[in-house]
Amino acid sequence: DLIIDTASTMMVEGAIFDTPNIALGFDGLQKKSYWQSVVRYYDREHCLPIVESGGIRIVRSHDELLATIDEYLAHPEHDHEGRKKIVEAICYKLDGKACERIADAITTVQRFNV
């Protein structure tokens, strides 16, 4: 019904299937420096379009995590438009033919490198 993760490709997969995504933005009960914290991952260039889309929720505490879980379970449609933005920004085609395109690319490369 929802995804809980930390800056992974699951954010994109969740958006593809329009599944609410909660991204952990805290380190459990520990207080870590920025460079040791999970929080730093959300500032990386490849994560910024996802974070800025409004399609995921980064929670900063255990209490916020529980509240966001309750909200998404009650209203999975929240942040739908943001998830749609993630798909539009990151995904090429969602036609189920990725394996065919990969196989074609491999065979094309093999033909030219023989």
SULMO-V246784 format. One record per residue. RES is the residue in one letter. PHI is phi in radians with two decimals (none if undefined). BURIAL is b if it has 9 or more other ideal C-beta (glycine too) atoms within 8 Angstrom, else e. Layout:
res phi burial
RES PHI BURIAL
RES PHI BURIAL
This chain:
res phi burial
D none e
L -2.75 b
I -2.05 b
I -2.13 b
D -2.64 b
T -2.33 e
A 0.73 b
S -2.15 e
T -1.15 e
M -1.05 b
M -1.13 b
V -1.29 b
E -1.04 b
G -1.07 b
A -1.14 b
I -1.00 b
F -1.66 e
D 0.92 e
T -1.78 b
P -0.97 b
N -2.24 b
I -1.92 b
A -1.78 b
L -1.26 b
G -2.06 b
F -2.62 b
D -1.90 b
G 1.14 e
L -1.52 e
Q -1.53 e
K -1.90 e
K -1.93 e
S -1.19 e
Y -0.92 e
W -1.29 e
Q -1.86 e
S -1.55 b
V -1.10 b
V -1.02 b
R -1.08 b
Y -1.13 b
Y -1.29 b
D -1.62 e
R -1.26 b
E -0.94 e
H -1.29 e
C -1.60 b
L -0.98 b
P -1.06 b
I -1.24 b
V -1.08 b
E -1.35 e
S -1.21 b
G 1.42 e
G -1.62 b
I -2.25 b
R -2.05 b
I -1.62 b
V -1.74 b
R -1.89 e
S -2.78 e
H -1.08 e
D -1.09 e
E -1.16 b
L -1.05 b
L -1.10 e
A -1.13 e
T -1.24 b
I -1.03 b
D -1.03 e
E -1.09 b
Y -1.15 b
L -1.17 e
A -1.37 e
H -2.44 e
P -1.10 b
E -1.32 e
H -1.03 e
D 1.24 b
H -0.97 e
E -1.08 e
G -1.15 b
R -1.11 b
K -1.09 b
K -1.11 b
I -1.05 b
V -1.07 b
E -1.12 e
A -1.41 e
I -1.99 b
C -1.58 b
Y -1.44 e
K -2.39 e
L -2.04 e
D -1.75 e
G 1.36 e
K -2.00 e
A -1.07 e
C -1.07 e
E -1.10 e
R -1.15 e
I -1.14 e
A -1.06 e
D -1.08 e
A -1.13 e
I -1.14 e
T -1.16 e
T -1.13 e
V -1.11 e
Q -1.10 e
R -1.09 e
F -1.48 e
N -1.77 e
V -1.32 e
